[in-house]
Amino acid sequence: MTQTTSESPSSVEDLLSRGSSPAERIQHVLHGNPALSPLIVLVVSMIVFGIVAPNFLAPSALSLLVQQMAVVGALAVGQTLIILTAGVDLSIGVAMVLSSLVMAKLNAGGVPGFIALLIGLAVAVLTGLLNGLLVTRIHLPPFIVTLGTFSIFTAISLLYAQGQTISLDPNAFLLVTGSSISIGSVGITWGVILMLLLVVVVGFALRTTAWGRHLYATGDDREAASMAGISTRRVLLSAYVVAGFCVGIAAWIVCGRVGGADPNAGLNYNLLSITAVVIGGTSLFGGRGAVVGTLIGALIVQVFNSGLALAGVDPNYQVLATGILVILAVSVDQWIRRVKS
């Protein structure tokens, strides 16, 4: 059982001093630094799109790019926790929609915004708790569980909202995440700041707390973690619950972006969150990855979408590019996992 989130400078120096091939050296470095390869992809893609589409690097374009990835970024933080345990959550996008609908409808019906927010967050946590209980207590595969709850949450959302979009007063508390502040010539919404704060808090917890170490250990080898005294069932359940909280934060951010809640708004967010996590270097097999890599992965997805759009490329090719990125990311992950210690 190993936790491979970072590699010390001395170990890298020892590796470089060995007689290994350049490919093996790169393989070891990437194995110890999961966020490095997506960071390289992000930098290269921004340079390329900056050349192809001159407006791409304009402050206004970059500001819009970051705002557009805030919802996916928050969802992807929660998805990272699930994938680190070797699971996957196919219901995360529609759970966000359900949470946002509860927030918006209660607020529109006269419930104070802060109370509506707390109730919406509670609903999001309950969706994660339901998924976690089905996985840990009934021992159902995460893929099957979340595929089923995807349909359940979708149906509840449509019934609850009666298929109608809910609009809020422009001054509503729930829309504060859509308001922006100026940092120089760049406008940043509070939703983006909230998403970045979520990344920092969860990333800190994963790197420095016993809970984070247990999460990595459970995803790397659940049986070995259990033999080492870790309550793997409790760790798995906590991952789904915390992911549910991340869903609630994403729901608040999406309310600010769309000015309310739309029952049909979350169909693509499930796959986008998984895409961001995979491209960000988190292994689908669990036990390896970092939240900062997920943030970079979400940026990569948005950079490609925005860059291709500004370059005048057919939108269908944007979807094609995302699919290619996912396949390449999984291929690189497979190659990295074969590293020789």
Long-range contacts (C-beta under 8 A, 24 or more apart in sequence): 1-217, 1-220, 1-221, 1-224, 1-225, 1-228, 2-220, 2-287, 3-213, 3-216, 3-217, 3-220, 3-287, 4-31, 4-32, 4-34, 4-220, 4-287, 4-288, 5-34, 5-206, 5-207, 5-216, 5-288, 5-289, 5-290, 6-32, 6-33, 7-31, 7-32, 7-33, 24-339, 24-340, 27-335, 27-336, 27-338, 27-339, 28-339, 30-332, 30-336, 31-288, 31-336, 31-337, 31-339, 34-280, 34-281, 34-282, 34-283, 34-288, 34-289, 34-290, 34-293, 35-280, 35-281, 35-290, 35-292, 35-293, 35-296, 36-281, 37-281, 37-332, 38-279, 38-280, 38-281, 38-293, 38-296, 38-297, 38-300, 38-329, 39-293, 39-296, 41-279, 41-300, 41-325, 42-296, 42-299, 42-300, 42-303, 45-300, 45-303, 45-304, 45-307, 46-303, 46-307, 48-307, 49-303, 49-306, 49-307, 49-308, 49-310, 49-311, 52-307, 52-311, 53-307, 53-310, 53-311, 55-310, 56-306, 56-307, 56-310, 59-184, 59-185, 59-186, 60-185, 60-186, 60-187, 61-306, 61-310, 62-186, 63-186, 63-187, 63-188, 64-306, 65-299, 65-302, 65-303, 65-306, 66-188, 66-192, 66-299, 66-302, 67-180, 67-188, 67-189, 67-191, 67-192, 67-257, 68-302, 68-306, 69-298, 69-299, 69-301, 69-302, 70-189, 70-191, 70-192, 70-194, 70-195, 70-253, 70-257, 71-96, 71-191, 71-195, 71-250, 71-253, 71-254, 71-257, 71-269, 72-269, 72-272, 72-273, 72-276, 72-298, 72-301, 72-302, 73-195, 73-199, 73-276, 73-294, 73-295, 73-298, 74-194, 74-195, 74-198, 74-246, 74-249, 74-250, 74-253, 75-246, 75-247, 75-250, 75-269, 75-272, 75-273, 76-272, 76-273, 76-276, 76-277, 76-280, 76-294, 76-295, 76-297, 76-298, 77-195, 77-198, 77-199, 77-202, 77-246, 77-291, 77-294, 77-295, 78-128, 78-242, 78-243, 78-244, 78-245, 78-246, 78-247, 78-250, 78-273, 79-243, 79-273, 79-274, 79-276, 79-277, 79-294, 80-202, 80-277, 80-280, 80-282, 80-289, 80-291, 80-294, 81-202, 81-215, 81-239, 81-240, 81-242, 81-243, 81-246, 82-142, 82-239, 82-240, 82-243, 83-274, 83-277, 83-278, 83-282, 83-283, 83-284, 83-286, 83-289, 84-206, 84-215, 84-216, 84-219, 84-239, 84-282, 84-286, 84-287, 84-288, 84-289, 85-215, 85-218, 85-219, 85-235, 85-236, 85-239, 85-286, 86-219, 86-222, 86-284, 86-285, 86-286, 86-287, 87-135, 87-142, 87-143, 87-236, 87-239, 87-286, 88-142, 88-143, 88-146, 88-274, 88-284, 89-131, 89-142, 89-146, 89-240, 89-243, 89-270, 89-273, 90-143, 90-146, 90-147, 90-150, 90-270, 91-127, 91-131, 91-146, 91-147, 91-149, 91-150, 91-152, 91-153, 91-270, 92-146, 92-243, 92-247, 92-269, 92-270, 92-273, 93-266, 93-267, 93-268, 93-269, 93-270, 93-271, 93-272, 93-273, 94-150, 94-153, 94-154, 94-157, 94-266, 94-267, 94-270, 95-124, 95-127, 95-128, 95-149, 95-153, 95-244, 95-247, 96-124, 96-247, 96-250, 96-251, 96-254, 96-266, 96-269, 97-153, 97-154, 97-157, 97-251, 97-261, 97-262, 97-263, 97-265, 97-266, 98-123, 98-124, 98-127, 98-153, 98-156, 98-157, 98-160, 99-123, 99-124, 99-127, 99-247, 99-248, 99-251, 100-251, 100-252, 100-254, 100-255, 100-261, 100-265, 101-157, 101-160, 101-161, 101-166, 101-261, 101-263, 102-160, 103-174, 103-251, 103-252, 103-255, 103-261, 104-166, 104-168, 104-174, 104-255, 104-260, 104-261, 105-160, 105-161, 105-166, 105-261, 107-168, 107-172, 107-173, 107-174, 108-166, 108-167, 108-168, 108-260, 112-173, 113-172, 113-173, 113-174, 114-173, 116-174, 117-173, 117-174, 117-252, 120-248, 120-251, 120-252, 121-245, 121-248, 121-249, 121-251, 121-252, 122-248, 123-248, 124-244, 124-245, 124-247, 124-248, 124-251, 125-241, 125-244, 125-245, 125-248, 126-244, 127-153, 127-244, 127-247, 128-240, 128-241, 128-242, 128-243, 128-244, 128-245, 128-247, 129-237, 129-240, 129-241, 129-244, 131-240, 131-244, 132-236, 132-237, 132-238, 132-239, 132-240, 132-241, 133-237, 135-236, 135-237, 135-240, 136-233, 136-236, 136-237, 137-233, 150-270, 157-263, 158-263, 160-263, 161-261, 161-263, 163-263, 164-263, 165-260, 165-261, 165-262, 165-263, 166-260, 166-261, 166-262, 167-259, 167-260, 168-255, 168-259, 168-260, 170-259, 174-252, 174-255, 174-256, 175-255, 175-256, 175-259, 176-256, 177-252, 177-253, 177-255, 177-256, 177-257, 178-255, 178-256, 178-257, 178-259, 179-256, 189-256, 189-257, 190-256, 191-252, 191-253, 191-256, 191-257, 194-249, 194-252, 194-253, 195-249, 195-250, 195-253, 196-295, 198-246, 198-249, 199-291, 199-292, 199-294, 199-295, 202-242, 202-246, 202-291, 203-290, 203-291, 203-292, 206-290, 206-291, 207-290, 211-235, 211-238, 215-239, 216-287, 216-288, 217-287, 218-286, 219-286, 219-287, 219-288, 220-286, 220-287, 220-288, 221-287, 272-301, 275-301, 275-322, 275-325, 275-326, 276-300, 276-301, 278-326, 278-329, 278-330, 278-333, 279-325, 279-326, 279-329, 281-329, 281-333, 283-333, 283-337, 284-330, 284-333, 285-333, 285-337, 288-337, 297-329, 300-325, 301-325
